[in-house]
């Protein structure tokens, strides 16, 4: 999602839902950095995920959108697909041996062969594309609202769930990742990640990533936190952001009350 509208209005809309994790069932976490790596500062990160031990990233902006396999230590692209300048690429994931890549306002979705990165198909998508992940049985998407959308491989909607914290909708759900039975979502324009029960949409946890990228590493084009990648092979967790110079391997720790 691009920062094309007032951040002030966005923050006003989110404050009621995010500043008060009052529900006793909500666990608050913070992140501890284990390792840090270079990240391409030209990568306007929209989707980040692992598949068979390899990291993949989709990046946005008109005229700059890509999909790439990332070499973690260096941040360089081992393989890359570049998109026509009319497309603004968003979330991505691999499901049923096909790579799905959403677009933002184009309302189109691309399918690729993940082993060759050769195109398979292109089709219509019924809403704005934001985040995309999978639980292995279905696709799970966000559109910037407070809803998660659950779809089959043909992108037919199976159900949608309203995401709530203290019974209030949590809007601006962005990049998604499926972690141990829960959906993790970046909340656009914040340093927060919410942990969502996909069955009922209730937020069970909140992760504060405030200060993850030191101010000394930030430049005028450094944008917001966006990018969660969980590697099921070893349980490792990686975070980054749009045009960030760093990719972080982290663990989450419970905040002291």
N, C-alpha and C positions, 0 to 999 in steps of 0.2 A: 504494500500500500504506500502511495506517495504522500508526502507532506504538502498537499496542495490547498489545505484549508486551515482555519485558525486553530492553533494548538490550544489557545485559551478556551475556546468553546468546547473542544474535546475534553480537556481536563475537567472543566466544570461538569460535564456529563458523567465523567467517571468517578469523581471524588466521592459521591455518596456511597458507591458500591465498594470502593477499595480502601478508604481510610479507616473503616471500622470493621475489622474482622472480629466482631463481638461474639459470634456463635462459638460456644465452648467446643463444638465438634471440629472447628477449623484449626489446623495446626500451622503455626508460622515458622518459616525457615529462612535461613540466609545461606549464601554460598561461600565455600572455601576453595580457593584456587589450588589445584594440585600441580598443574603444568600450564605453560602458555606457549603458543606457537604463532608464527606469522600468518596473517590473513590478508588477502588481496584487498587493498583499499578501494579498488574499482568494483568490488562485489557489493551490490545493493541487495543484501541477503533477504530472500523471500521464503526459501525452504531449505532445510538442512536435515539430512537423515543418513543412516547407515543401511547398507544392504550387503549381506555376505561379507562383513568386515571392512567394506569400503565406504568412504564418506562421499556423499553427493550433495550438491548445492545448486539451487536455482536462484538467479539474480534478476532484478527488475530494472526499470527505467526504459522509456522509449528510446530506441536506438542503441541500447546497451544490454538488453536482456540476453541471458545465457543459461544454459544448463551445463554443469561440469562435474567431472570426478576430481576430487581434491586430494592432493598429496598433503597429509596433515603437517608434517614437520616444516614444510616450506610455504604452504599455502598456494602452490602453483597448480594450475589445471593440467591434469594428465590427459584428459579428453574433454572436448568442449563442443557444444552446439550453440550457434549464434542464431538469433531470431531476427526476422524482418523488423525494421524500425517502427512499424505500425503496432507491434505487440509489446505489451507490458507484462512480463512473465511474473507469476506469483508462486504459490505453493506447489509442491511436487511430492510424489512417493511412488513406490513400486508395489503393485498389487496384482496377483494372479499372473505373474511373469510379464507384466506390461508396466512401462513407466508412464505415469500420468502427470501432465504439467498444465496447471491452470493459467489463465490470463486474467487480468484485472477487469477492465471495462470492456474489453473485446467480447466477453462472454463466449469464448471459445476454449476448447480443451484439446491438447495434443497427446497422442499416444506414440510411444517409441519402444523399440526393442532395447531392453536395458543392457544386453550383452554387446550390441553393436552400435547403439545410439542411432540406428536407422529409423526413420519415421514409419509408423504403422497406419495411423489414421488421424483425422482431425474432425472435430464435431462441435455442435453447439452446446453451450453450458447455460443453464437457466437463471443464473444469478452472478453477481460479481464474484470473481475468484480472489480469495485471500489465502487462508491456510489449508493444508491438505495432509492427511496422514491415514494410516490404516491399522486395524487391529488384527489383520490377517483374514478376516471374514467379510469385511466391508470397507468402503472408503468413508472417511470422516472429514468434513470440510467446515470452514468458517466463511462468513461473508462480511465481517466487520460489525455485525449485529451482536446480540446476546444469544444467538442460536448456534447449535451444532447440527449439521445435516449428515445423515447416514444414508449412503447410497450403495447400490450394487455396482458391478463392473461396467454396466451399461449406463451408469450415472442416473439410474432411476431412483427417485427418493423413496426410501423405506420408512423413515421417520425423522422427526426433528425434535430437539430437546432445548428448552430454555435454560440457560446457565444462570444460576442465582447464588448470591452470597448474602446471608441474613435476609433471605426472601426478596432481595432486590436484584434485578437483572444486571449482569456484568457485560457491558457493551465493549465493542472494539476488540473482540477476540481475533487474533491474527495468526501467526505461525503456530502450527500444532505439532505435537509429538505424542505417540502412544507409549506409555511407560508403565509396565507392571499392572495392567488392567485399568489404568486411569489415563485421561486425556490431559496433557499439559498444554497450556496456551499462553503465549505472550499477549499481554494486554497493550495494545498500541498506544504509544506516547507515554508509557510508564516504564519503570524499571522492575515491574512485577510480572511473575508467572503464576497463573492459577492452576491448581490441580483439581480436575473435574471428574466426578463420577459419571460415566457415560450413560448409566441407566436412568438417573433422575435429574442430571444437570447440576446437582449441588456441588459447590466448591468445598472440598475437604481440606485443602491446604493452600497457603500462599507463600511464594518464595520471593524474597526481596533480593534483587541483584544490584542495589544501589552501590555505586562506587566500583563496580566490577572493572570498567575501563577507566584507568587513572586519567585525571584531567590533563596531565602533561602529554598524553598520547592523543588527545582530541584535537582535531583541526576543523576549519569552518564547514567542511562537507561531511564530517562525522555525524552519523544519524543515530537512530534509536536502537536499543536492544531488540534483536529479532533473529532467532536462530537457535533451536534446541535439537540436539542430536543425541539419541540414546543408542548405545551399541549393545544389543542383547547378548553378543558373544562373550563379553566380559563385564557387563554392567556399568561401563564407563559412560560419563555424561559430558557433553561439550556444549558451550554457549558462545555466541558471537553476536554481532550487530551489523547494521547496514553501513558499509564503508569503514568498518572497524579495521584497525591494523593488527588486531590480535584475535586469536581463537583460544578459548580457555577450556581446559579439562578441569572439571570441578566436582565437588561433592556437596550435597546439601546437609546442613546441620540444623537441628531444632533450636530456635531462639529461646533464650532464657526468659521466663516470665517476669 
